[in-house]
Amino acid sequence: MPHLALNGGVPTRTKPFVKWPRLRTEQLNALQAAWESGVWGIRSPHVADFEKRFAEFQHAKYGLASANGTVGLWVALKACGVKAGDEVIIPPYTFIATASAVLMANAVPVFVDIDPNTYNLDATQLEAAITARTAAIMPVHIAGQPADLDAVLAIAARHNLPVIEDAAQAHGSEWRGRRVGAIGNVGVFSFQSSKNMCAGEGGAIVSNSKEIIDRCFSYNNCGRLPEGAWYEHRVLGSNHRMTAWSAAILLSQFATIADDMHLRDHNADYLDQRLCELPGIRPLIVHPGVTRHSRHLYIFRYDAEAFDNLPREKFLAALQAEGIPAYKGYTPLYREKMFALDPREYPWIEDRNYSELVLPVCEKACDEEAVWLAQNILLGTESDLEDLVHAIAKIQKHAHELLPSNVVTVVELGIEETTADSQL
């Protein structure tokens, strides 16, 4: 009689986890108010109110709403002076938008490996990647954990480089008591469906520099100036504005985000403690400079040796069969087919061969080690989290059932592996 659900045994859990986004009456009321305003786009008071409140929420002086996080990154790059042929340093362990925004700015992504304990950009390798063509550094606060901003900002200052924070996953995250985004020169957030604040789509740019936010306004608003004439266009921008609908939905979430953050904090701490009791399971370490981790993702590291050398992919399939939605997460960005670029279309990177790049920490995380849990799992109860712990312990105890001589294929059971695309 098999014990593991992947082989036909009884699954640990059949009850679904908390759904995200959570539907609340306040959201419907906010949409009604936006509709009744009759101003759904340009000059919407809901957008203006959201920009002000989100900037305050992130401890920034200025905020600018955008259509999504990807275009927000492009806007920030252009506002910081990145030009064709410039280099921008980024980590390889992030969503594709971090790199595609650089390419869309006609610049060159330069990848620096990640820290094995946090999966954020490894600041000890940063300075070696700086060249005469480097125009910006763009650390990513992966999963909601701030990158090592002390080190990044110190290196940037020595080389007179702007720091653009990719804070797409870091709503409410703090570095030494300050919320991220405006600690560097400018920061960008996303409100895509899976994010801890979500509007289906949407983005925001924050900064403490009026000069930078005014330039962002121009690139975000068809090249217009904040105080200029309507048909006056100074730079090659586009329409990347947020609608009143997205702003209204986001405004309604300021009433609940603090409670959500506290619950994620509590459950993440509980899960850290419980998972550390299991051999071969290691949660990522929180850097001592981090005073708030938004927990957009909960990531732990899997060691196959503690599971009879069961490959990570088989462990994930087994965990999903037990009723736990866990995923492997990213591929190193430089392996994406997007980077097999035609130099006739992208002449500024014709001297780059990303297929030859090897960044061992990132590759180990992507190929062998990382296991993702979405933030909604942290909005449940301790009983929900115990199901996760019990499922892992069950797989560990019966891992031999999944070894080649004993395995039943996933296809035979009709189980399809889900991707993590919905988390990006």
Buried (B, 14 or more C-beta within 10 A) or exposed (E): EBBBBBBBBEBBBEEEBBEBBEEEEBBEEBBEBBEEEEEBEEEBEBBBBBBEBBBBBBBBEBBBBBBBBBBBBBBBBBBBEBEEEBBBBBBBBBBBBBBBBBBBBBBBBBBBBBBBBBBBBBBEBBBEBBEEEBBBBBBBBBBBBBBBBBBBBEBBEEEEBBBBBBBBBBBBBBBEEBBBBBBBBBBBBBBBBBBBBBBEBBBBBBBBBEEBBBBBBBBBBBBBBEEBEEEEBEEEBBEBBBBBBBBBBBBBBBEBBEEBBEBBBEBBEBBBEBBEEBEBBBBBBBBEBBBBBBBBBBBBBBBBEBBEEBBBEBBBBBBBBBBBBBBBBBBBBBBBEEBEBEEEEBEBBEEBEBEEBEBEBBBBBBBBBBBBBBBBBBBBEEEBBBBBBBBBBBBBEBBEBBEEEEBBEBEEBEBEEEEBEEBB
